[in-house]
Amino acid sequence: MVKDVPQMPNLPIKYPMVNSSMNSSHLLSVVEVCSRKMDWLHNHYIHLYLGANMDVMDLEFLSPEQSLGHFPYLNLKEIRLGPERVAVKQILDCLAEKEYVEVSLDEFYIEGKHYFNKVHFERNFMIYGYDDLSHTFSIAGSDYDKIFEFHELPADQIISSLRAHAFERRSIRSVRLNEADKMHFEPTTLIASLADYYYSRQPETMVTCPGTDGGSGWGMKVYGALLDYLDRLARNEIFYCVRPFHLLWEHKKCMVNRLGYLSQCGYNLSDFIMKGYEDIYETTLILRNILVKYHLEPDLNLLRIAARTVESIDVQERGLLSALLKEFSTVTSKIEEKENSR
């Protein structure tokens, strides 16, 4: 380890509003440190997709990096790793410059983790501090259940995990918060994203492809995938994981927050839509809790209840999205006409 390192206070970090995204949660934990109102957030975390690995229920939000090619408010720079001692210093140098460090760690090398010495499984983390007395890094990211948490990990284990990557992948990313970068809410972007989600389309403007199962796992079609997952879980053909149901609940939480934001901005939508999404938000929370209960008390009746709940949410959201797209497009046109007439 590097010796005689001045003790540095941890960089500020937040528990993100979207905490189940493997792509974005650790980045949002830095972005949300900025006190500036982040209107851009309501143009994102709308679309869902299903990953190509059918051995797990790999449900995920489409992230700003995938749709925009960058992450708002953040300056990201790739750094090639040197030998072990140099690698530690590289990370410490970033922290000293008030830069966070994004790392992709393999749990196979992290003692005490679920997959330690069992299976190679990588997750993204954000390093935001270092304790010279215990030689541990403070990191934020997902744990075994893939829900966001804060951790303290020994520096040697982090470096071992990083060094285990193939040579061409031995790198980290420095992350600097750029408060001067300002992105505004764009109604047309929201309409396009909602339409892609409703019609289960892969966005045409997407910069990087997350690697879905040929496009059949986009948007509203993920409900069919959830039903398939519950069926396979009942037949012991797939591992239990509550994360996709937690992520679905977070998706509805984002929609409720988005509708509240639109109302504050003068986009007056019907009570049918507002109340409908509040109902779905509550129902998806119940659905998630049913899966948690199943993990504690395995009972096939719980999976049957969960399946009926998924079907009900699917039907209700299709009706709400259809109405929302029509109303929001109409309201947006009226607001634009009013502004143009001034």
Secondary structure, DSSP 8 states (H G I E B T S, - for coil): ---S------------SS-S-TTTHHHHHHHTTS-S--GGGGGSS--EEEBS-TTS--EEE--HHHHHSS-TTEEEEEEE--SHHHHHHHHHHHHHTT-EEEEEEEGGGSTTSTTTTT---EEEEEEEEEETTTTEEEEEEE-TT--EEEEEEEHHHHHHHHHTS-GGG-EEEEEEE-TT------HHHHHHHHHHHHTT---TT-SS---BSTTTTBGGGHHHHHHHHHHHHHTT-S----HHHHHHHHHHHHHHHHHHHHHHTT----HHHHHHHHHHHHHHHHHHHHHHHHHHS--HHHHHHHHHHHHHHHHHHHHHHHHHHHHHHHHHHHHHHHHHT-
